[in-house]
Amino acid sequence: MAPRKFFVGGNFKMNPSNLETKKALVTSLNQATLDPSVEVVIAPPSLYLIPVRELLNERIQVAAQNAYHQPSGAYTGEISPFQLRDAGIPWVILGHSERRTLFHETSELVAEKTKAALTEKLSVILCVGETLGEREAGKTAEVVEAQLEAVVKVLSEAQWSKVVIAYEPVWAIGTGKVATSAQAQEAHHDIRTYIAKAVSPAVAEQIRIIYGGSVNAKNAPESAAKPDVDGFLVGGASLKPEFADIVNSGKVKC
């Protein structure tokens, strides 16, 4: 089977604060020297999705940070997968821990959103991860498998070809703390083992599992070298010039 294509996503979250800064950031990305063998996707706030898509060069794709599971209707503040596809936005991030914790999204809701997005032919960055208390209790695998199980129940085997799993330990997101490369590898290996059992060995072999949680240019290469780490979902560092270095950290796979 062909090697898994290295993947780096940049989740801008609710940043930066204005369109001019956003344009400057996109210009910087367009001018950066990025490894052509790496798939790069950035996720600006929804208000900027279309202008960012229009400014980016073809090397970089765009993702929404969220979507609802209904195609249309009285759902104030939501965006549907159909609308994203119609606007030419090919990716969406679903299940991010900030959505799960701040907005109380359940694994079942995340699963319904994932199914809806895939039905509309979007590609999905599906986020999973444990809290510090769950890690300290030795429940990382149990928690992550439960989050994935809800999605496994509603997807066909074929649909997994358009899913990238992002393992993001909640305790490492925006805290400056980062899982060691060994911890990331262990969690990714456990996820791949679960997918082999719950979906199929073929899907487990081809699916990309990326790491997120205080990723920066300094710590990325060590994790990138691990066999089950297929890239990164980057938060704060995606707003800085070092994002290009994180993209290029995939060269260690060569």
LOFISE-434342 format. One record per residue (C-alpha): residue in one letter; x, y, z. Coordinates in steps of 0.25 Angstrom, whole numbers, always signed. Each point is the difference from the previous one (the first is absolute). Layout:
! residues N
<pt><r>A</r><X>X</X><Y>Y</Y><Z>Z</Z></pt>
...
! end
This chain:
! residues 254
<pt><r>M</r><X>+0</X><Y>+0</Y><Z>+0</Z></pt>
<pt><r>A</r><X>+5</X><Y>+14</Y><Z>-3</Z></pt>
<pt><r>P</r><X>+5</X><Y>+9</Y><Z>+11</Z></pt>
<pt><r>R</r><X>-10</X><Y>+9</Y><Z>+7</Z></pt>
<pt><r>K</r><X>+1</X><Y>+14</Y><Z>-5</Z></pt>
<pt><r>F</r><X>+5</X><Y>+9</Y><Z>+11</Z></pt>
<pt><r>F</r><X>-11</X><Y>+10</Y><Z>+4</Z></pt>
<pt><r>V</r><X>+1</X><Y>+13</Y><Z>+8</Z></pt>
<pt><r>G</r><X>-12</X><Y>+8</Y><Z>+3</Z></pt>
<pt><r>G</r><X>+0</X><Y>+15</Y><Z>+6</Z></pt>
<pt><r>N</r><X>-12</X><Y>+3</Y><Z>+9</Z></pt>
<pt><r>F</r><X>+0</X><Y>+15</Y><Z>+1</Z></pt>
<pt><r>K</r><X>-12</X><Y>-1</Y><Z>+10</Z></pt>
<pt><r>M</r><X>-5</X><Y>+14</Y><Z>+3</Z></pt>
<pt><r>N</r><X>+12</X><Y>+7</Y><Z>-6</Z></pt>
<pt><r>P</r><X>+6</X><Y>+9</Y><Z>-5</Z></pt>
<pt><r>S</r><X>-10</X><Y>+12</Y><Z>+4</Z></pt>
<pt><r>N</r><X>-1</X><Y>+6</Y><Z>-14</Z></pt>
<pt><r>L</r><X>+0</X><Y>-2</Y><Z>-14</Z></pt>
<pt><r>E</r><X>+12</X><Y>+8</Y><Z>-3</Z></pt>
<pt><r>T</r><X>+8</X><Y>-9</Y><Z>+9</Z></pt>
<pt><r>K</r><X>-6</X><Y>-12</Y><Z>-6</Z></pt>
<pt><r>K</r><X>+5</X><Y>+5</Y><Z>-14</Z></pt>
<pt><r>A</r><X>+14</X><Y>+2</Y><Z>+5</Z></pt>
<pt><r>L</r><X>+0</X><Y>-14</Y><Z>+6</Z></pt>
<pt><r>V</r><X>-5</X><Y>-6</Y><Z>-13</Z></pt>
<pt><r>T</r><X>+10</X><Y>+8</Y><Z>-8</Z></pt>
<pt><r>S</r><X>+11</X><Y>-6</Y><Z>+9</Z></pt>
<pt><r>L</r><X>-5</X><Y>-14</Y><Z>-2</Z></pt>
<pt><r>N</r><X>+0</X><Y>+2</Y><Z>-15</Z></pt>
<pt><r>Q</r><X>+14</X><Y>+4</Y><Z>+0</Z></pt>
<pt><r>A</r><X>+5</X><Y>-11</Y><Z>+10</Z></pt>
<pt><r>T</r><X>+8</X><Y>-11</Y><Z>-6</Z></pt>
<pt><r>L</r><X>-8</X><Y>-12</Y><Z>+4</Z></pt>
<pt><r>D</r><X>+3</X><Y>-15</Y><Z>-3</Z></pt>
<pt><r>P</r><X>-9</X><Y>-4</Y><Z>-12</Z></pt>
<pt><r>S</r><X>-2</X><Y>-14</Y><Z>+5</Z></pt>
<pt><r>V</r><X>-7</X><Y>+5</Y><Z>+12</Z></pt>
<pt><r>E</r><X>-15</X><Y>+3</Y><Z>+0</Z></pt>
<pt><r>V</r><X>-3</X><Y>+13</Y><Z>+6</Z></pt>
<pt><r>V</r><X>-14</X><Y>+5</Y><Z>+5</Z></pt>
<pt><r>I</r><X>-3</X><Y>+13</Y><Z>+8</Z></pt>
<pt><r>A</r><X>-12</X><Y>+3</Y><Z>+8</Z></pt>
<pt><r>P</r><X>-4</X><Y>+15</Y><Z>+1</Z></pt>
<pt><r>P</r><X>-12</X><Y>+5</Y><Z>+7</Z></pt>
<pt><r>S</r><X>-13</X><Y>-2</Y><Z>-8</Z></pt>
<pt><r>L</r><X>-1</X><Y>+15</Y><Z>-4</Z></pt>
<pt><r>Y</r><X>+13</X><Y>-1</Y><Z>-7</Z></pt>
<pt><r>L</r><X>-1</X><Y>-14</Y><Z>-7</Z></pt>
<pt><r>I</r><X>-3</X><Y>+6</Y><Z>-14</Z></pt>
<pt><r>P</r><X>+9</X><Y>+11</Y><Z>+0</Z></pt>
<pt><r>V</r><X>+12</X><Y>-8</Y><Z>+5</Z></pt>
<pt><r>R</r><X>-3</X><Y>-11</Y><Z>-10</Z></pt>
<pt><r>E</r><X>+0</X><Y>+10</Y><Z>-11</Z></pt>
<pt><r>L</r><X>+14</X><Y>+6</Y><Z>+5</Z></pt>
<pt><r>L</r><X>+7</X><Y>-14</Y><Z>+2</Z></pt>
<pt><r>N</r><X>+8</X><Y>-6</Y><Z>-11</Z></pt>
<pt><r>E</r><X>-4</X><Y>-14</Y><Z>-4</Z></pt>
<pt><r>R</r><X>+10</X><Y>-7</Y><Z>+9</Z></pt>
<pt><r>I</r><X>-9</X><Y>+3</Y><Z>+12</Z></pt>
<pt><r>Q</r><X>-14</X><Y>-4</Y><Z>+3</Z></pt>
<pt><r>V</r><X>-10</X><Y>+6</Y><Z>+9</Z></pt>
<pt><r>A</r><X>-9</X><Y>-6</Y><Z>+11</Z></pt>
<pt><r>A</r><X>-11</X><Y>+4</Y><Z>+9</Z></pt>
<pt><r>Q</r><X>+1</X><Y>-1</Y><Z>+15</Z></pt>
<pt><r>N</r><X>-14</X><Y>-6</Y><Z>+2</Z></pt>
<pt><r>A</r><X>-13</X><Y>-4</Y><Z>-8</Z></pt>
<pt><r>Y</r><X>-13</X><Y>-4</Y><Z>+4</Z></pt>
<pt><r>H</r><X>-7</X><Y>-13</Y><Z>-4</Z></pt>
<pt><r>Q</r><X>-12</X><Y>+5</Y><Z>-6</Z></pt>
<pt><r>P</r><X>+0</X><Y>+5</Y><Z>-15</Z></pt>
<pt><r>S</r><X>-8</X><Y>+13</Y><Z>+3</Z></pt>
<pt><r>G</r><X>-11</X><Y>+5</Y><Z>+9</Z></pt>
<pt><r>A</r><X>-2</X><Y>+9</Y><Z>+13</Z></pt>
<pt><r>Y</r><X>+14</X><Y>-3</Y><Z>+6</Z></pt>
<pt><r>T</r><X>+4</X><Y>+14</Y><Z>+4</Z></pt>
<pt><r>G</r><X>+15</X><Y>+2</Y><Z>-1</Z></pt>
<pt><r>E</r><X>+3</X><Y>-13</Y><Z>-7</Z></pt>
<pt><r>I</r><X>+6</X><Y>-4</Y><Z>-13</Z></pt>
<pt><r>S</r><X>-4</X><Y>-12</Y><Z>-8</Z></pt>
<pt><r>P</r><X>+10</X><Y>-10</Y><Z>-7</Z></pt>
<pt><r>F</r><X>-8</X><Y>+3</Y><Z>-13</Z></pt>
<pt><r>Q</r><X>+2</X><Y>+15</Y><Z>+1</Z></pt>
<pt><r>L</r><X>+15</X><Y>-3</Y><Z>+2</Z></pt>
<pt><r>R</r><X>+1</X><Y>-9</Y><Z>-12</Z></pt>
<pt><r>D</r><X>-8</X><Y>+10</Y><Z>-8</Z></pt>
<pt><r>A</r><X>+10</X><Y>+11</Y><Z>+4</Z></pt>
<pt><r>G</r><X>+12</X><Y>-8</Y><Z>-4</Z></pt>
<pt><r>I</r><X>+5</X><Y>-4</Y><Z>+14</Z></pt>
<pt><r>P</r><X>+5</X><Y>-14</Y><Z>-1</Z></pt>
<pt><r>W</r><X>+3</X><Y>-3</Y><Z>+15</Z></pt>
<pt><r>V</r><X>-6</X><Y>+1</Y><Z>+14</Z></pt>
<pt><r>I</r><X>+5</X><Y>-2</Y><Z>+14</Z></pt>
<pt><r>L</r><X>-10</X><Y>-7</Y><Z>+9</Z></pt>
<pt><r>G</r><X>+1</X><Y>-4</Y><Z>+14</Z></pt>
<pt><r>H</r><X>+11</X><Y>+9</Y><Z>+5</Z></pt>
<pt><r>S</r><X>+1</X><Y>+0</Y><Z>+15</Z></pt>
<pt><r>E</r><X>-4</X><Y>+14</Y><Z>+1</Z></pt>
<pt><r>R</r><X>-13</X><Y>-3</Y><Z>-7</Z></pt>
<pt><r>R</r><X>-2</X><Y>-12</Y><Z>+9</Z></pt>
<pt><r>T</r><X>+3</X><Y>+7</Y><Z>+13</Z></pt>
<pt><r>L</r><X>-4</X><Y>+15</Y><Z>-2</Z></pt>
<pt><r>F</r><X>-12</X><Y>-3</Y><Z>-9</Z></pt>
<pt><r>H</r><X>-4</X><Y>-14</Y><Z>+7</Z></pt>
<pt><r>E</r><X>+1</X><Y>-8</Y><Z>-13</Z></pt>
<pt><r>T</r><X>-2</X><Y>-15</Y><Z>+2</Z></pt>
<pt><r>S</r><X>+7</X><Y>-11</Y><Z>-7</Z></pt>
<pt><r>E</r><X>-13</X><Y>-4</Y><Z>-6</Z></pt>
<pt><r>L</r><X>-2</X><Y>+14</Y><Z>-6</Z></pt>
<pt><r>V</r><X>+14</X><Y>+1</Y><Z>-5</Z></pt>
<pt><r>A</r><X>-3</X><Y>-14</Y><Z>-7</Z></pt>
<pt><r>E</r><X>-13</X><Y>+6</Y><Z>-7</Z></pt>
<pt><r>K</r><X>+8</X><Y>+12</Y><Z>-4</Z></pt>
<pt><r>T</r><X>+11</X><Y>-9</Y><Z>-6</Z></pt>
<pt><r>K</r><X>-10</X><Y>-8</Y><Z>-8</Z></pt>
<pt><r>A</r><X>-7</X><Y>+12</Y><Z>-5</Z></pt>
<pt><r>A</r><X>+13</X><Y>+6</Y><Z>-5</Z></pt>
<pt><r>L</r><X>+4</X><Y>-12</Y><Z>-7</Z></pt>
<pt><r>T</r><X>-13</X><Y>-2</Y><Z>-6</Z></pt>
<pt><r>E</r><X>+2</X><Y>+14</Y><Z>-7</Z></pt>
<pt><r>K</r><X>+14</X><Y>-5</Y><Z>-4</Z></pt>
<pt><r>L</r><X>+8</X><Y>+9</Y><Z>+9</Z></pt>
<pt><r>S</r><X>+13</X><Y>-6</Y><Z>+7</Z></pt>
<pt><r>V</r><X>+0</X><Y>+0</Y><Z>+15</Z></pt>
<pt><r>I</r><X>+10</X><Y>+3</Y><Z>+10</Z></pt>
<pt><r>L</r><X>-6</X><Y>-8</Y><Z>+12</Z></pt>
<pt><r>C</r><X>+6</X><Y>+4</Y><Z>+14</Z></pt>
<pt><r>V</r><X>+1</X><Y>-9</Y><Z>+12</Z></pt>
<pt><r>G</r><X>+7</X><Y>+1</Y><Z>+13</Z></pt>
<pt><r>E</r><X>+0</X><Y>-2</Y><Z>+15</Z></pt>
<pt><r>T</r><X>+1</X><Y>+10</Y><Z>+12</Z></pt>
<pt><r>L</r><X>+12</X><Y>+0</Y><Z>+9</Z></pt>
<pt><r>G</r><X>-9</X><Y>-7</Y><Z>+11</Z></pt>
<pt><r>E</r><X>-3</X><Y>-11</Y><Z>-10</Z></pt>
<pt><r>R</r><X>+15</X><Y>-2</Y><Z>-4</Z></pt>
<pt><r>E</r><X>+4</X><Y>+0</Y><Z>+14</Z></pt>
<pt><r>A</r><X>-11</X><Y>-11</Y><Z>+3</Z></pt>
<pt><r>G</r><X>+6</X><Y>-8</Y><Z>-11</Z></pt>
<pt><r>K</r><X>-13</X><Y>+1</Y><Z>-9</Z></pt>
<pt><r>T</r><X>+6</X><Y>+7</Y><Z>-12</Z></pt>
<pt><r>A</r><X>-3</X><Y>-12</Y><Z>-9</Z></pt>
<pt><r>E</r><X>-14</X><Y>-2</Y><Z>+6</Z></pt>
<pt><r>V</r><X>-4</X><Y>+14</Y><Z>-2</Z></pt>
<pt><r>V</r><X>+5</X><Y>+1</Y><Z>-14</Z></pt>
<pt><r>E</r><X>-6</X><Y>-13</Y><Z>-4</Z></pt>
<pt><r>A</r><X>-13</X><Y>+4</Y><Z>+5</Z></pt>
<pt><r>Q</r><X>+1</X><Y>+13</Y><Z>-8</Z></pt>
<pt><r>L</r><X>+3</X><Y>-7</Y><Z>-13</Z></pt>
<pt><r>E</r><X>-10</X><Y>-11</Y><Z>+3</Z></pt>
<pt><r>A</r><X>-12</X><Y>+10</Y><Z>-2</Z></pt>
<pt><r>V</r><X>+6</X><Y>+3</Y><Z>-14</Z></pt>
<pt><r>V</r><X>+3</X><Y>-14</Y><Z>-3</Z></pt>
<pt><r>K</r><X>-15</X><Y>-4</Y><Z>+2</Z></pt>
<pt><r>V</r><X>-5</X><Y>+10</Y><Z>-11</Z></pt>
<pt><r>L</r><X>+10</X><Y>-1</Y><Z>-11</Z></pt>
<pt><r>S</r><X>+3</X><Y>-10</Y><Z>-11</Z></pt>
<pt><r>E</r><X>+14</X><Y>-5</Y><Z>-1</Z></pt>
<pt><r>A</r><X>+1</X><Y>+7</Y><Z>-13</Z></pt>
<pt><r>Q</r><X>-3</X><Y>+14</Y><Z>+6</Z></pt>
<pt><r>W</r><X>+13</X><Y>-1</Y><Z>+9</Z></pt>
<pt><r>S</r><X>+8</X><Y>+3</Y><Z>-12</Z></pt>
<pt><r>K</r><X>-4</X><Y>+14</Y><Z>+1</Z></pt>
<pt><r>V</r><X>+3</X><Y>+1</Y><Z>+15</Z></pt>
<pt><r>V</r><X>+13</X><Y>+5</Y><Z>+7</Z></pt>
<pt><r>I</r><X>+0</X><Y>-3</Y><Z>+15</Z></pt>
<pt><r>A</r><X>+6</X><Y>+11</Y><Z>+9</Z></pt>
<pt><r>Y</r><X>+5</X><Y>-5</Y><Z>+13</Z></pt>
<pt><r>E</r><X>+0</X><Y>+12</Y><Z>+9</Z></pt>
<pt><r>P</r><X>+2</X><Y>-2</Y><Z>+15</Z></pt>
<pt><r>V</r><X>-9</X><Y>+11</Y><Z>+7</Z></pt>
<pt><r>W</r><X>+11</X><Y>+2</Y><Z>+10</Z></pt>
<pt><r>A</r><X>+10</X><Y>+4</Y><Z>-11</Z></pt>
<pt><r>I</r><X>-9</X><Y>+10</Y><Z>-8</Z></pt>
<pt><r>G</r><X>+4</X><Y>+14</Y><Z>+2</Z></pt>
<pt><r>T</r><X>+8</X><Y>-3</Y><Z>+13</Z></pt>
<pt><r>G</r><X>+14</X><Y>+0</Y><Z>-5</Z></pt>
<pt><r>K</r><X>+0</X><Y>-15</Y><Z>+5</Z></pt>
<pt><r>V</r><X>+2</X><Y>-10</Y><Z>-11</Z></pt>
<pt><r>A</r><X>-1</X><Y>-15</Y><Z>+0</Z></pt>
<pt><r>T</r><X>+14</X><Y>-6</Y><Z>-2</Z></pt>
<pt><r>S</r><X>+3</X><Y>-7</Y><Z>-13</Z></pt>
<pt><r>A</r><X>-1</X><Y>-13</Y><Z>+7</Z></pt>
<pt><r>Q</r><X>-14</X><Y>+3</Y><Z>+6</Z></pt>
<pt><r>A</r><X>-5</X><Y>+5</Y><Z>-14</Z></pt>
<pt><r>Q</r><X>+5</X><Y>-13</Y><Z>-6</Z></pt>
<pt><r>E</r><X>-7</X><Y>-9</Y><Z>+10</Z></pt>
<pt><r>A</r><X>-13</X><Y>+7</Y><Z>-1</Z></pt>
<pt><r>H</r><X>+1</X><Y>+0</Y><Z>-15</Z></pt>
<pt><r>H</r><X>+3</X><Y>-15</Y><Z>+0</Z></pt>
<pt><r>D</r><X>-12</X><Y>-2</Y><Z>+9</Z></pt>
<pt><r>I</r><X>-9</X><Y>+7</Y><Z>-9</Z></pt>
<pt><r>R</r><X>+5</X><Y>-7</Y><Z>-13</Z></pt>
<pt><r>T</r><X>-1</X><Y>-14</Y><Z>+8</Z></pt>
<pt><r>Y</r><X>-15</X><Y>+4</Y><Z>+3</Z></pt>
<pt><r>I</r><X>-3</X><Y>+4</Y><Z>-14</Z></pt>
<pt><r>A</r><X>+5</X><Y>-13</Y><Z>-5</Z></pt>
<pt><r>K</r><X>-9</X><Y>-7</Y><Z>+10</Z></pt>
<pt><r>A</r><X>-12</X><Y>+8</Y><Z>-1</Z></pt>
<pt><r>V</r><X>+0</X><Y>+4</Y><Z>-15</Z></pt>
<pt><r>S</r><X>+11</X><Y>-8</Y><Z>-8</Z></pt>
<pt><r>P</r><X>+15</X><Y>-3</Y><Z>-1</Z></pt>
<pt><r>A</r><X>+0</X><Y>+7</Y><Z>-13</Z></pt>
<pt><r>V</r><X>-6</X><Y>+13</Y><Z>+5</Z></pt>
<pt><r>A</r><X>+9</X><Y>+0</Y><Z>+12</Z></pt>
<pt><r>E</r><X>+12</X><Y>-1</Y><Z>-9</Z></pt>
<pt><r>Q</r><X>-4</X><Y>+11</Y><Z>-9</Z></pt>
<pt><r>I</r><X>-6</X><Y>+10</Y><Z>+9</Z></pt>
<pt><r>R</r><X>+8</X><Y>+12</Y><Z>+4</Z></pt>
<pt><r>I</r><X>+1</X><Y>+3</Y><Z>+15</Z></pt>
<pt><r>I</r><X>+6</X><Y>+13</Y><Z>+4</Z></pt>
<pt><r>Y</r><X>+4</X><Y>+7</Y><Z>+13</Z></pt>
<pt><r>G</r><X>-5</X><Y>+13</Y><Z>+6</Z></pt>
<pt><r>G</r><X>+3</X><Y>+7</Y><Z>+13</Z></pt>
<pt><r>S</r><X>+11</X><Y>+11</Y><Z>+1</Z></pt>
<pt><r>V</r><X>+7</X><Y>-4</Y><Z>-13</Z></pt>
<pt><r>N</r><X>+11</X><Y>+9</Y><Z>-4</Z></pt>
<pt><r>A</r><X>+12</X><Y>+0</Y><Z>-9</Z></pt>
<pt><r>K</r><X>+9</X><Y>-5</Y><Z>+11</Z></pt>
<pt><r>N</r><X>-8</X><Y>-12</Y><Z>+5</Z></pt>
<pt><r>A</r><X>-6</X><Y>-4</Y><Z>-14</Z></pt>
<pt><r>P</r><X>+12</X><Y>-8</Y><Z>-6</Z></pt>
<pt><r>E</r><X>+1</X><Y>-10</Y><Z>+11</Z></pt>
<pt><r>S</r><X>-14</X><Y>-4</Y><Z>+0</Z></pt>
<pt><r>A</r><X>-1</X><Y>+0</Y><Z>-15</Z></pt>
<pt><r>A</r><X>+11</X><Y>-11</Y><Z>+0</Z></pt>
<pt><r>K</r><X>-9</X><Y>-9</Y><Z>+7</Z></pt>
<pt><r>P</r><X>-7</X><Y>-11</Y><Z>-9</Z></pt>
<pt><r>D</r><X>-14</X><Y>+3</Y><Z>+4</Z></pt>
<pt><r>V</r><X>+1</X><Y>+15</Y><Z>+0</Z></pt>
<pt><r>D</r><X>-5</X><Y>+4</Y><Z>-14</Z></pt>
<pt><r>G</r><X>+0</X><Y>+15</Y><Z>+2</Z></pt>
<pt><r>F</r><X>-5</X><Y>+11</Y><Z>+9</Z></pt>
<pt><r>L</r><X>-12</X><Y>+9</Y><Z>+4</Z></pt>
<pt><r>V</r><X>+7</X><Y>+13</Y><Z>+4</Z></pt>
<pt><r>G</r><X>-7</X><Y>+11</Y><Z>+8</Z></pt>
<pt><r>G</r><X>+8</X><Y>+13</Y><Z>+4</Z></pt>
<pt><r>A</r><X>+12</X><Y>-3</Y><Z>-8</Z></pt>
<pt><r>S</r><X>-8</X><Y>-1</Y><Z>-13</Z></pt>
<pt><r>L</r><X>-1</X><Y>+16</Y><Z>+2</Z></pt>
<pt><r>K</r><X>+15</X><Y>+1</Y><Z>-1</Z></pt>
<pt><r>P</r><X>+11</X><Y>-2</Y><Z>-10</Z></pt>
<pt><r>E</r><X>+4</X><Y>-13</Y><Z>+7</Z></pt>
<pt><r>F</r><X>-12</X><Y>-6</Y><Z>-6</Z></pt>
<pt><r>A</r><X>+8</X><Y>-3</Y><Z>-13</Z></pt>
<pt><r>D</r><X>+11</X><Y>-7</Y><Z>+9</Z></pt>
<pt><r>I</r><X>-11</X><Y>-9</Y><Z>+6</Z></pt>
<pt><r>V</r><X>-5</X><Y>-3</Y><Z>-14</Z></pt>
<pt><r>N</r><X>+14</X><Y>-4</Y><Z>-5</Z></pt>
<pt><r>S</r><X>+3</X><Y>-8</Y><Z>+13</Z></pt>
<pt><r>G</r><X>-7</X><Y>-12</Y><Z>-8</Z></pt>
<pt><r>K</r><X>+13</X><Y>-1</Y><Z>-8</Z></pt>
<pt><r>V</r><X>+5</X><Y>-9</Y><Z>+11</Z></pt>
<pt><r>K</r><X>-9</X><Y>-11</Y><Z>-6</Z></pt>
<pt><r>C</r><X>+8</X><Y>+0</Y><Z>-13</Z></pt>
! end
